[in-house]
Amino acid sequence: MYGPSATSYTSFERGFVSAIVGAALLSAFSVISLLSINYFRPPSHLGDYTHIPVLFGSLLVSNLLQSTGTIVNARWVSLGKVSSGTLCSFQGGIKQAGNVGTAVWTFMLAMHAFRLLFLRTRVSRRSKWLLLGLGWFFVVFVVAIGPLAIKKKTRGPYFGPAGFWCWITKQYPAEQICLEYMMEWMSAFLSFLLYVAVLLRVRGNLIQDATGKWSLRWVPRSESWQLSFARDYLDSCTVKMAAIIVWYPVIYTVLIVPISIARFASYAGAQVPVAVTFLADFIFALGGFANLMLFLGTRRFIPDVSTIPDFSMPRSRVDKGSPQAAGITPYVFTSWDAEGMPSVKTAGSDGEVTVSWSEVGVNSEMQDPNLSASSPLSAVSHESAQPLNPPR
């Protein structure tokens, strides 16, 4: 197992560990700043319609736990060595809690986005608190099960010096993999799959036909305007939201790839250069800072959820038997406005709000309610939609 010889740092190792502490301090400051932004200036348009603020807040708390565990390295730098004891056990536990928590809440965010944007089901306050409780219970359980149930006297302490800091000791290699690394990779992989499914659906590439079967459709570039036209304003909000949150598992994967490669190479018996190990850990320690940069860079693009259609509305289905089928209309038209234009009901802050195409900038001359049989949009059928002919 890699680590400082005789549990003592060389001057080279001390310098690198100090740099990692600096990265952790930057992440901790970033997370505290981001939590303050969400507390004093919360995105009110999200809180009532999704669980994203609560789940993202839990992710930030996990980032803060990670940073706190890494900052403890400052003590080992001052001593010039890693020393077992209460502080060492605390560092091992807090680092595992932060790493597992980050994996859990990254996946929870992906699951919530999938439920909201793909399944289009309603969310409730009760489910929010249930998710919050189950998520943190799982984190505490994973951390506590080691010293309370897995630890054996013959194998030594569960948390202790493990390389350049304290973590799960090398006497428990299976636990290092199963109770942390595997969770991190499963979270990154499954989250990415869920977000890809969400993007494909809200873009109109993943469709459900009249028989209930799912399939992928690639629309030719010459006809792709119809997808954008059909979701004008309505589905573009969900496309935008999905395109933003998909970057969180991407960033998470980028952060864990270097450290995972270094760890598994070490497990396989390879001689991993110390500089490579330190660089991987330095990148991993920047998790909180990366989330801050991503949040600040995308915050202004998050749509106002109160203005987009109710997520519980039925998804349209496409009759693939029609050769003219090209686009899909993501939401169901439920009524007609005074001008004879189709409209949908959205979940506004004051209850249901009816949004008409004429109100969202769609030119009435462009929307002939009597679509011809040759029109690609005429192949669209809805589960509970009104006909695309206004009442006479």
C-alpha positions, 0 to 999 in steps of 0.5 A: 500500500502506498504511503509515507515510509515509517508513517513520517512525511518527507519534505516532498510529501509534506509539501504535497499534503499541504497543497491538498489541504489548501484545495480542501480549504478552497472547497470548504469556503466554496461550499459554505458560500454556496450554502449561504447563497441558497439560504439567504437567496433561495431559488424560490421558484424551485422549492415548491415544485421539486426537491432539488434544493434539499437534495443539492443542499445535502450534496453540499453538506457531503462536500463539506464533510469531505473537505473537513476530513481533508483539512485534518491533514494539516495536523499531520503536516504540523507533526510531520507524520500520521499518528493513530488516535481519536483524531485519526479515527475521526478523520477516517470516519468523516472522510468516508461519510463525505465520500459516501454522502456525495455518491448517495446525493449525486444519485438521489439528484439523478433519480429525482430528475428522472422522476420529475422529467421522465416519469413526470410524476408529482412530488410531495413534501412527505417524499422529500423528508423521506428521501432526506431521512433515508439518504442520511441514514444510509450514510451513517449506517455505512460509516458505523457498520465498520467499527461496530460490526466488521472490525476484528481485533485480529485485523487491527483498527478499522479506521487508522493510518492509511497512506498519507492520512487516516481512512479505512486501514489496509487490513480491510481492503474489501471494505475500502472497495465495497463500502466506498469506491464501488458506491462512487462508481455505481453512483456516477454510472447510474446517474449518467444513464438516468440523465441520458434517458431524461435528455433523450425523452425531453428532446423527443428522441425517446418515444412511447408508441400507442402500444406502450412500447419505448423506442429511440427515434432519430429525426433527420436534420431537415425535420428537426425543426419540428421537434423544436417547434412542437416544444416551443416554450413548453418542453424547452424548459425541461430540456434546458433543466436536464441539460444543466443538471446532467453536468453534476454527475459528469463533474463528479465522474471527472473528479473520481476517475484519477483517484480511482485509477490510482487506488485500483492500480495500487491494489493490483500491485503496481507502483504508483508514483507518489506525484500521481497519487497526490495529483489525483487526491488534489483534484478530488479535493476540489469537489466543493469548488467545482460544484460552486463553479458549476452552480454559478455558471448555470444558475441563470439558465434554470427556468422558472418551474412555476411557468412550465406545464404540470409534470403529472400531465400525460406524455404524448405517444407517437404512431410510428406506423405513419411515415410522416411522423417526425416530432412529438408534442411533449404535453397534452392540450387540454383546452382552447383559449378565446382565440381558438388556440390550443392551451395547456394547464401549468402549475403556477404559484397561485394554482393552475394557470392556463398558457396558450400558444398565442401567449407564448409567442407562437404565431397563429398563422403558423398554427393551422388547427386543421392539420393536413394528413401530410403534416408530420405533426398530424401523426401525433396522438395523445393519451387524453388530449383534446382533438386539434380542432377548436370547438365550432 
